[in-house]
Amino acid sequence: MFLREYPIPRNSSVVCIYDTRGWSNNLEKNFKMLHQWMTKGISHGETTMWDDDEGNKIGNMKPLGRQYSFLRYKIRKVNFVIFVVDGVAVLESMDDSNKGYTEILRQTFMYPFLSIGDDKPVVVVTHGDRLLIQQRVHVQAELAELLDIPAQQIYDIPVSMSEVEALYKLFKKINNAFIDDGLINK
């Protein structure tokens, strides 16, 4: 329910990753939230609420997001998007006649505010530890077709690991991709 800020390296502002919960089933709410994040910025402790959240619980929890109100959290503009996808949910949606999850992914991914210039977001597939290798490859191919991006833009996290290990592995892959593709300004 609350955005979490993870500065890398710790206590710096060089790179800040924000972790949030999954998408709402209401695309309009997703788009409104994304538009606000991309144009006005986001900050640690900010709440995200969906229609299916229970109203009474939300009212009680909202102040917890900024429980340390004496701390000033900087509002930061988003300048790079990592689009995280649950590989198990994608596989289930592919095998099911109900394509709701993959359709929400596709429409959200195609939302113009997620792109920086002409660049689409990087896609990271999680829960790879719960899938066979063939299933992970199938999910990656399906996402590449669904999102109209090259498979090389989809990163698979194949094992269960801590958040820190996952972030380290992801940044290492992204850093290598930037260097290999010559995307870093010289």
N, C-alpha and C positions, 0 to 999 in steps of 0.2 A: 503494500500500500504506500510505502514511502520510498522516494528516490534515495539511493545510497551513493555517496561520492567516494571513489577510491583514487586518491592521488598517487601517481607513480612518478618518481620515487616518493615514498611516504613523506608527508609534510612539505610537499612542493606543489607547484601549480604548473609544472611542465606538461603533464598529461593527466587529465582527470577522467575517470570512467564512471559513468552513472549506470547503476543497475536498477531496473524496475521490473514490475511484474508483467505478465503476458497481456495480450491485446483483449479489448472488449469485443463482444460479438456485434457491437454497433459501430460500423465503419465510420459514420459521421463523427462519433465521439473520438475515435482513434485519430482521425484527420485533424480535428480541432486541437487535440492535445499536441500532436506532432507539429502543427503549424505554430502553436505557442512556443514550444521548446526551440524550434529552429529560428524563430524571429525574435523572441523576447528573452530566451535563455531559460536555464533551469538552475536549481540550487539543491544542496543537500537537505533532506528532510521534507521536501515538497511532497504533498500527497497526490496519489492517483486513485480515482474512484470510478467504478463502473456501475451500471444500472442494477446488476444482480448483487451488489454489496448491500448488506443489511443496514438500513438507515441509522438505527440506534447505535450499533457498534461503531459506525463511521463517526458519528457525532462525538462519541467518547474517545475515539482514537486520534482524531485530527490534531488535537493539541500535542500529542506525543511526538509527532514528526518534528516539532521544534521545541522539544522539552527543555532544551538548554537555550532559552531565548536570549540569554546574555551573550551567547556566541554569535558572531556575525558570519553568516555564510554568504559567500560571494555568488552573485548570479552570473552564470557563465553561458556564453553562446555556444551552441553546438557547431563544430566544424568538421566532424567526421562521424559517420554512423557505422556501427557494427550491428547487423541485423541477425539476431540470435533466434534459431528455429529448433524446435523439439523434433529430433529425427524419428522418434517412436510415433509421435502424433502424425507426422507427415506420412509414414508408412501405413498407419491405420487408416488415414483419410484416403490414401491411394487404393487400398484394398476394399474400402467401403463405398457404397453407392452415394453416401453423403459426403460431398466434397467441400463442406463448409470450412474446415480448417485451412485447406490449401487455397481456397478462394479468398479468405480473409488475408492470408499471407501474400498472395499475388497482388490484390488490390492495395494493401498497405505498402508493399515494396515498391509498387509503381507510383505511389503518391509523390508528386514532384518535389515536395519539400525535403524528402529524404536524400535526394541527389545533391551532390556538391558540384556545381558546374555540370559537366556531362557525365560525371562519374556516379555510378550506382553504388549503393552501400556494399561493404564486404558482408558475406553471409557466413555465419558459423552454425554448424549443426551440432547440437548437444545430445546427450544420452546415447552416444555411440557404443558405450559399454554394454548396453542392453540389446544391441543389434548384431547379427552376424555380418561378416565382411561383405557378403553378397548383398545383404539388405542395405548396408551403408552406401555401397556403390549405387544401388538402385535409387535410394533417396537422393543422392547427389545428382544423378542424371535427371531424375524427375524435377528437382528444384532448378537445375540449369535450364531445362525446357520451359518450365512454368514461369520462371522469372526472367527468361530471355537474357541470360548472362553466361559467360564461359564457365565451365566446371572449375577452372583454376581460381575463380573468384569465390569458391565455396570451400570453407575450411571445416574439416571434420575433427571433432575432439573424440577420439576413439576409446578412451579409457576413463574410468571414474577417477577424478582427481579433485583436489581442493580448488577453491576459487583462485588462490594465488598462483598455483601451478598452471591452471587453465589460462589465466591472464598472461603469464610469462610465456607459455607455449604459443598462444595466439599472437602476442606482440612480436615474438621471434619470427613467426611465419609471415606476418604482415611486413615487418621490417625487411626480411629477405625478398619479399615480392616487390617492395618499393625499390630496393637496390637493383634486383635482377631486371626489372622492367624499366629502369632509368627514370623513375617518377620523382626522384629527389632533385630539386633544383641545384645546379652546380654553381 
